[in-house]
Amino acid sequence: MAAFAAVSFAEGITFSAWLRALAAPVASNGEDTITAASNSWGGAPRTARLNVTAVAPDGNAGYNFGVYSSTKADGFSFDAPDEHNLWVKPIDIVKVSYGHYDNNTLRGDCCYGSWNWMRPNAWIEGDEGLLMSGNKDTGLMVEVTPMDGLYIQALAPITNQNIKAGDTYKKLRGGFAYTVPGLVKVKGQYIGKGSGSVKAGDKIYGTAKDIDVTDPSTFKINDDYTISAKDKTATADADGNSNCQLEAEVDVLAVEGLTAGVGFRYDVIKDGKDTAGESEKMKAAVGVSYQVMPELKVSASGAFFQYYNNDAMKPRFQAGAGVDYDLGDGLAANADFRYMSPEKNKAGKKDNTDRIAFSVGVVKNVSSNGYLGVAFQGVTNSGSLGGVEGRKNDKGEAKNFVWAIPVALSVWF
């Protein structure tokens, strides 16, 4: 993503924005030739946005907010912002905040190629957060920087719903990052999931009235339990063991021009069992980007996934590589290739869900705050490309080739 260029409106208040919309004058869903428009991440194109940041003159208080608008066939809609929170710093090394976050201080990315065009569903996990997850939760957060190179983050998901304290604290999350300048950066993170066992007679809190658990048949809580509920908007919180994710990442900083990291995630599930068999057990990922010369950068990434029941879901992997080349005079070219291995059903029969995707594109910088680009993209086996949803063939098989020629417009202020 391009960096924001903040514009000051008044002392301590700045406005900024970053936008990318893609319109494909011609594309194919594998069945028909169509037109389509979306963001890189899908959905209606976000064509207007305003991020507001306020900071007190002494730097010890402030807030973050955003207003987003998407263009649709019948007009437009306002979307929920990525961030809306306020914060104070009682002492220089401690920041306390409350609200909703798009905090990526601990997130580990490896973004290139088609991630910046119409993203294909040719990966199990995307480029952002491939090595470590970011924080998109709601609650009370504390961030501490007790010494140079050390960052600590913790969040309690306290909301306006009345939820049992024990259930709330099963969803605690916390992490750290420690940097040895010019050598290595080490990160670790715990993310509580909170879903636990439920039984007849339990109550679910967080709605206008408590929900009685009476008939384990209709309301899904997790892979092991469903309950009937009078109010289908009940939150999935109940007494039981906490589930969690454990994450770690190591980034190499010792080689100039090289960005390289390895990430690991382990999912802890109640009693170590998953009757459905499709829950992830672990992920190991790697991401590398190297500036070979001022004009040329190469990138590569891969990840391996293992699941709790190998009879129900065999291990899978994804891999990709890309290249960026500066052509001069504000022109740049990029290309990438992605592969996602198939999954297998419970009978061990191979489903046709493996996919190959590629993109080749050219971008022209416009002014200092925008660019215009065009690309050709394709994905196999009836995959999707952003707003282009792939169709199966007449036999109901996912074997069609889906392609698009998107025109990209991006601006930042």
N, C-alpha and C positions, 0 to 999 in steps of 0.2 A: 504494500500500500504506500501511496505517496504521503509524505509528511504534510501536516496542516501548516498553513501560513496564517497565523492568528492575526486578526485585525482588532485593534483596541478601540472601543466605543467610549468608554469612560474609565477613569482611574480604577484599576483592579478588575475590570470586566473586559473580556475578549470574546470575539466571535470567530468561529472557524468552521470549515466544512470540507468534506472529501466525498466525491461522487463518481461513480462509474456506471454508465448504462450501456447496454448492448442491444442493437437492433439488427436482425438478420433479414435482409431483403429477399433472400432465398435460402431455403433449408429443406430437409427431408426427414420425416419421422419414420422412414422405412416403408411407408405405404403411399403417402401423398407428398407432393411438393408444396411447401407452406411458407408463410412468413411468421416471425416470432420476435419477441423482445423480452428482455429480462435483465437482472443483475448477474454478475458472475455467480452469485450464490443462489440464483433462482428467484422466483417471485416477480411481482410487477416491478418495472424499472423505478428505482428511487431517483427522481430527477430534481428534488429540492431538499435541502437539509441545512439546519443551523445548529451548531454546537455552541453552548454558552458556558464559559468558565469564569467564575468570580473568585478573586483572591484578595484578601485583606492586605493593606499596605505593608504590614509587618510579616506577611506570608504565613500566618498562623491560623487562618480560617478561610473557608471558601465553599463553593458548591460546583457541581457539574450537571448539565442538563442538555437535552437535545430535542429538536423538533424535526421530524422526517415526513416527507410526502412522497407517495408513489403514484405514478401515472397508470391509469387503467383505461380499458376500452370505453367505459361509460363515465369517465371523469378522473377523480383522484381520491386518495384516502390518506389520512394521517396515520402514521405507524408509531408503535412504541419505541422510544429511544433506547440506544444501547446502555446509556448511563443516566441515572438520576439519583444523586446522592449529595450529602453535605458533610463537611469534615472540619475538625479543629485539631490543633497541635498544642496540647498543654505544656509540653516541653519539646525541645528541638528534635529529639530522637524518636518521638512517639506521635503518631497520627491516628486519631480515632474518627471513624466515619460511620454513617448509617444511610442505607438506601439500596439501590440496585447497581450492580457493577459490570463493567466490561474491563476488568483489571487483568492485564496480560503481563505483569511483571515477572511471573514465574513460567509463563507459557513458552514452550519450545516449538519453533516453526521451521519449516523448510519449504518455502513457497517459490514456485517457478512455473513457467509455461502456461498451460491451460488453466491454472488456478486464477490467472488474471483475465481469462476469456470466459466462455460459457463452460462452466465446470462439468465434466462428465462424471457419471456414476461408475467410474472405473477404478475406484479405490475403496477400501474398507474404512479407512480413516483419512481425512483430508490433510492438506499441507499445514494449516494452522492448528497447532496443538498436537502435531504428529509425535513429537518427542515428549511433551508434557502438557497437561491441560491448563487452560486459563480459567479465571474466576468470573463466571457470569451469574453468580448467586445474588440473593437478597438477604440483608441482615446487618448485624453490627460487626464492623471490621476494625481490627487493630493492626497497624503496621509499625515495625520497630527497626531502626537502623542503629544498633548499639555501637558499631565500630565501622571503620572503612572496609568496604568489601562485603559486609554481612547485612542481609535483608531478611526480616522475619514477618510473616503474615498469618493472621488467624481470623476466622469468621464464624460467628454463631448465627444460624439462620432464623433470627427472631423476626416475626412478621405481625401483621394486624390480626391474624387468626389466633384464637385461643387454643393452643396446642399444648398437650402435656409437656412439662419441662423435660422429662426423660426422653421423649420422642424428639424434641428439638435438639438436644445435645447429642443424640445419636447421629445427627447430621453436621456436626462440627467439621470444619476443615482448617488445615494449617499447613504451612510450608516455609521453606527457607531457600536462600541462594547465597553461596559464598564464593567470592571471586579472588583468585590469586592473580594479580595483574600480569598480563603477558604470558600466562601459563595455562590456567584451567579455571573453569567455573563449574561448581557442583551444586545441584539442586535436589530437593526432596519435598514430597508432599503427601499428606493424608487427606482423603476426602470421605467423610462419613456418608453412607447412603440411607441408613435409617430403616428401610423396609424390613419388617421382621415377621415372625409367625403370628397368625391371628386364629382365634377360635370362637365358637359360639359363646355369646355373652360379653365379648369385648366391645368396647366403644371406640369410635373414631371421632376425634375432636377436630375443630377447625371450621365447622359450619354453623348455621344459625341454631341448630339443635344437635345434640349428640346423636350419633348413628349407632343403633344396636346391630350387632352381628348375630344374625339368627339362622340364615340358611346359606351354607357355602356353595353357591351355585351361579350367581349372576354378576357380582361386582368384582372385577379383577384387581387384586392387590399386588401380587408378584407371580412368578412362575409356579409357585407351589400352592397358592391359596386364592380363591375368589369368595366374595361374600355378597349377599343381597343387601341393598341399601335403599332406604326411602329417598335419599338425596344423592343422585349420581355425581354431584360435584364434590363429594366428600374427599378430603385429602387422604392420601395413602399412608397414614401414620397409625401404627398400632403397637401394642406391647410386643416385645420379642427381641431377639438378638440383633445387634447392629451389623449391617454389612458395610463394606468400605472398599476404597481403592487405595493402593499404595503405589506411589510413583517416584521415580528417580531419573536424573539426567546428568550427564557429564559432557561439557563442551570444551573443545581444545582451542586455546587462544595463542598458542606458541608459534604458529606459522603465519607470517604475513600474507594476507590475501585469502587465507583459508578459514572458512566457517564450517566446523564439523561437530556433530554431537551424536550421542547415543542415549536413547531413552528406554525405560522399562516400566511397565505397569502390571500390577497383580491385583486381581479382584477377589476379595474375600466374600464368600457367600455362606449364609447360615449353615452350620454343620458341614461345610465343605461339599454340599450336595446341590445338584440342580436337576430336578426330575425331567424338565423339558429338554435339557441337554444343550440348549443354544446359548447359554450365558457364557460370556468370555471369561477365561481363567487368567490369561496373561497376554501381554503384548511386548515385543521387543522391536525397537525401531532405530533407524540410523538416517541421518541427513547430512549431506556434504555439499558445499558450494565453494568453488575455487576460481579466483580471478587470475586466469592464466596470463593475461596481458591486459593493458588498459581497455582494449576494445572487446575482449573475449572473456566470458564467464561460463563455466559449466557447472551443472548441478545434478545431484542424484539422490534418491531416497529409496527406502525399502522398509517393510515391516512384516513381522510374523505374528500370527494370532493362534492361540490354542484355546480350546473350549473345555468345559467341565466334563462333558460326556462325549468321548471320541466316537462312540457308535452312532450318536445322533448328529454330531457336527465335527467333521474332520478338520485338522489344522489348515489354515489358509495363509496366503501371503500376498503382498502387493509390491510392485517395484516401478521405478520410473527414472527417467533421465531427461535433461533439457540443456539447451544452449542459448545464450544471449550474446548478440554481436552488435556493437555500435558502428553504424555505417557512416557516421559523421553528418554534419549539417542538420542535427536534430532528428535524424532517422535511426531507428534501431529495429533489428529483426530478432525473432525468438522462435524456438520450436521445442516440442517435447513429445515424449512417448510414455504411455502408462500401460501397466498390465495388472489385472486383478484375477487371482485364481478362483476356480469355481468352488461352490459349497456342495456338500453331499447331504441327501436326505436320510431319514432314519433307516431306510432299507439299504443304504449304501450305494444307491443308484446316483450316478453323476448327473446333476442338473446342468443345463446349458446356461450357467450364469457367470462364466468367466468372461472377461471383456478386455479388449485392446482399444486404447484411445490415443489420438495424436492431435497436435495442433501445429500450424505454421502461420506466423503472423508478422506484420510490419506495423510500426508505430511511428508517428510523426509528432514531435513536440510542437505545441502551438503556444506562443507567448511564453511566459514563465510559469503559468498556472494551469496548463491543460495539455491534452494530447488527443489525436485522432488516429484510429488504427483499424486495420482490417485483417481477417484471418480466415483460414480454412481449417475446419475441425471435423473429426469423424470418430465414431465409436461403434464397435461391433455388438452383435447379439442383442439388438433392440434396446440398447442403452439410451440414456437421456443426455442432453447437452443443455444445461441451464433451463431455459423455457421451452426447449424442444423435447417433448416426451416421445420416446420410441414406441412403435407399434409392433406387435407380433405378426407373423405371417398368417396366411389363410388357414394353415393347419394348427394355429395356436402355438407355434414354436417361436422362441426368442432367438431368431437367426437373422433378423434384418440389419442392414447397415444404415446408421443414422448419421447425417452430416448437416453442417451449417456453415454459412459465410457471414459471420457477425461483423458489424461495424461498431467499434467501441469509441465512446466519448467519455473523457474523464476530466474533471476540474477539481482544483483544491484552492482554498483561500485561508 
